[in-house]
Amino acid sequence: MKRQLLLFIALILAAAGVSAQIVVVRDEFVNADSIRREYDRGPNFGLYKDNYFIFGPPIGHRPDRSNTNVKFQVSIQQKLTRSTLPWGTYLYLFYTQKVFWNVLENSLPMTDLNFNPGIGLAKPLFSSIDGRYLGKLAFVIEHESNGRDGEESRSWNRVSFSAALVLDRNIMVHAKLWIPIIDGRNNRDILKYSGIYQGGLQVMSNNRRLGMSVLLTKRMRSNIFAFNTTIELKCRFFKNDNQYFFAQFYNGYGEGLLEYNRFHSQLRVGICLSPTFFSDF
């Protein structure tokens, strides 16, 4: 089963990598006509969020076999409509799978698998003055669960509203708010740890070789500084490729569903396949 899962993930990553190569917009990152062509005539299948495979130890605790692990994420999207729907929107299917893999332990157990499918509408935004691409709005209905039963079962649903604003070819700011529908018996308090909204910033160099992002997720607590923090750095290996050296720092709760209420800090490094423009979140 584990071998089949890894083969499936490898095939998805390969397909996503090919798709990302096809949809390169090159230097016309904020040109409205180029963006419209990508929405209307670009490939229906492609990357959604970053796809990565990273490994590393905890911060603030002595590393051992149980807390030094691999984390990998597969994230894809399928556009279901070739032309725009009412209000200039497009209908998408989304799927993200996040896995925590304790490769240093005996039998190499995959300790936490998080499945996150969704369906929703995305609307690109263009300036009425000069036609410049401004970003997008999205409305998504999504489910997340870990596929376990009994005491280790975790699941919840979200109706989310998000916005991404492209300030220029180098900077994007984004925010996401969700209405939770919690159906898991063992994670009724998940909002205290996994949050109710998030905001972030992504910065890319002119040649798209270097990138940095910060994501803050507000936990549902009275403390105004109760955030889960993700900081990511990426450096592209080759000029015309979308493979990056990738480093991710996570600090807070809710990184995975199984131990959503456990605080930890973790630094991992590895490789990443990333969309050419800006990643989703």
N, C-alpha and C positions, 0 to 999 in steps of 0.2 A: 504493500500500500504506500509506504513512504517513497519507494522508488518511482511508482507511478505518479505520485504527487509532484516529485521533483522534475520528472520528465514533462509533465503538463506545464509546470511553471516555466521551464526552459523554453518550451515551444511558444508560450504566450510572450515571454520577453523577446524572443527572436522576432516574432511577428510585430510586436510593438516597436522594436528597433527599426525594422524595415519601414513601417508606416511613418515613423518620425522623420526618416530620411526623405520620404516622398513629399512631405508637407512643408519643407523648408521655405520660408518666406524671404530668406536672404536679407538684403538691406532695407526692404520696404516694410519695416516693422510696424509703422503706424499709418501706412497708406491705406485709405478706406477701400479702394478698388481691390487691392491685394487681399485684404482681410475678407471682403465679401466673396471673392472667388474661392477662398479656402472654405468658407462656410457652405457655399452653394455647390462647388464642383470638386472640392478636396475629398480625399478618402474618407469613407464613412467610419472606418475602424482606426483607432489610434490611441495614443497615451492619454491618460486622464491626470492623475497625480504622478509624482516621481516614482520610478521603479528602481529599487535599490537592493543591494546585498551587502550588509555591513556587520562588523564584529568588534567587540570591545568590552572593557571592564566597567565596574561601577566607580563612581567618584565618592570619596569619603568613607569607603569601606574596603577592607582587604579583599582583593580579587581571589576568587576560588572557582572551582568547577561549576558550582551551582549559580553563581551570579555573573559570570563572564560568558556571554552568549552571542549568537548570531540573531540578527533581526533582518528580515527581508520583506519587501512589499511589492506586490504586483497590482497595477492599477490601469484599467483600460476603459474605453468608452466606445459606444456604437451609436452613430447618428441614424435615427430611424426615418427622418424626412429629408428629401433632397431639396425641397424648396421651403420657403418660410410658411409658418402657420400664422394665424391671426396675431396681431401686435408684433410682427417681425420676429417670432420665436422659432426655435428648432427643438424637436423632441429627441432626447437621448436616453440610452440605457447606460448605467455606470456600474462598474464592479471593482472593488478594492479588496485585496486579501493581505492581511498582515500576520506574520508568523514569527514566533520566538522559538529559537532552536538551540538547545543546550548541547553543543557539539563536543564539549569536553567531558561530559558524563558518559558512563557506560550505557550502551545501546543508543546513544545520540538521540534522546527524546525531543520531540517537538512539543514543548510544554503548553503553548497557547496559540491557537489558530483563530483569528478573527475574520469573519466573513461579512462583507459590507456591500450588498447590492442596492441599487437605487434606480429610479426613473424620474425624469424631470425635464423642465423647459429651460433653455438658455436663450438670452436675447443679447446680441451684440449692440453696442452703443456707438453712434457716430455723431460728430459735431455737425450741427445745422449750419455753422458758419463756413468752415473750410473742409468738411467731410472727414476730418481726422478720426481715426479709431480711438475711442475713449475707454473701452473696457467692455464689461458685460454684466448682466443681471442673471440670476438663476433661481429657480424654484424646484426643489428636489424632495421627493419622498423616499426615505432610505430606511433600511433595516440593518442592524448589526447584532451578531450573535457569535458564540464560540463553538456551537455544535455539540456541547456537552449535555449530559443529563444529570439528574440528582443535585447534590449540593454544589457542584462545580458549574452548573448551567448559568449562563449570563446572556441577557438579550435586552434590546430596547429598540425603539423606532423614533425617527425624527422627521418632522416636516420643516425643512430648512429654507431660509431665504438668504441669499448671498449677493455681494456686489464686489467687483474688481475694477479699480480705476487705474488706467495707464497714464501716469503723469508725463512720461516721455519714453523713448526707446530703452531707457536704462532702469526705470523705477516703476513699480506697481505697488499699490496699497490695496488691501482687501479686508472684508469683514463678513462674518457669517453668524446668523442668529437662528436658533431652532426652537420649535415647539416639541417637547418630548412626549412620547407615549411609551411608558415603561411597562412592559409585560413580563419581565423576568422576576420571579419570586425572590431570588437571592441578590438582587442589585437594585432594590427600591430606592436606595440613597445615592444612586450613581451621579446625580447632578451635583452633589457636594464635592465630587472628585473629578468627574470628566467634564463638568462645566455646562454653561447655558449659552455662551457666545464666544466668539474668537475674533481676533484681528491680527493683521500681520503686514509685513513689508518684504518685498523682493527687489534685489538690485542686481543688474547684470552689466558687465563691461560692454563697450561698444562692439567688440569682436565676438561677443558671447562666449568667450573662453573662461571667464571667471564669474561666479555668482555667489550671492549671500542672501539668506532669508532669516527672518525672525517671526515666530508665530506665538502669540499669547492667547491662552484659553482661560477665561474667567471661571473659576469655580464658584458654585452657588453658596457663598459664605459671606458673613458680614464684613470680614476683613477685605479692604479694597485692594490689597496687594496679593490676594490669594489667586495666583495665576500658575498654570502649567506652562512651561517655557520650552520651546524647541528652537535651537539655533543650528543652521546648516550652512556649510561651505562646500563649494564645488569648483573643480578645475577640469576643463575638457582636455582629454588626451591629445586629440588630433583636430586640426582646423576644420575639416569637413565631416566630422563625426558627432554623434550625440552621446558618447560615453564619457563619463566624468569620474575623476577621483572625488570621493564624497566623504564628508565628515559630518556627523550629527551628534549634538549634545541635547539630552533630554533631562529636564528637572521638574519634578512634580509627581502628580498622581495620574492614573488613567492611561498610561501608555499602552497597556493591554487590558482586555476585559477580565481575565481570570483573577488578576491581582489589582483591580482598578482602584482599591482603597489603600494600597501600599505606596508610601512615598519613597522615591529613589532618584538618584542622579546617575546618568550613564553616558559614556562617551564611546562611540563606535565609528569605525572608518571602513571604507570599502569602495565599491563602484556603483554608479548610478546611470540609468537611462532617463533622460529628461526631455520634455517637450522643448522645441527650438525657441519658442517665444517665451512665455512665462508658464510656470507650473500651476496646476490647480491646487486646491487646498481643502 
